[in-house]
Amino acid sequence: MKGTAILYQPDQNIRFIEDIEKEKFDELLKQCGGPKCTNHLNGQLVGFGQISPMLWHEEDVDWDYGY
């Protein structure tokens, strides 16, 4: 199952990752609160830095309408 992950960072930036597998989101969630969060996405190792509580949205986000 795929969806959109929303990551909150200490510098108050918000990062959206679309079309991400639920298993990948769960891996990110396990690293939550740590100093360095990384994950393999689209065959590349991506570093997100420190992240705090996140949200999983199971469907695609309709950016014209919102949630």
Residue, then its C-alpha position, 0 to 999 in steps of 0.5 A: m500500500k502506498g501513500t504520502a508521508i509528512l515529515y516534521q523537522p526541528d527547523q519547522n520545515i515540513r517535507f512531503i514524500e508522495d507514493i511511498e510504501k507503508e513499510k518505508f514509512d514504518e522504517l522512518l517512524k522507527q528513526c523518529g527523534g534520532p539525530k539522523c534519519t535515512n531511508h532508501l527511496n527510488g534506489q537511492l539512500v536519502g538523508f532527512g536529518q532529524i525528524s519528529p512526529m510524522l503523519w501517514h496519509e494512505e491515499d494521494v493528496d489532492w493538492d488543489y483541494g487539500y486533505 
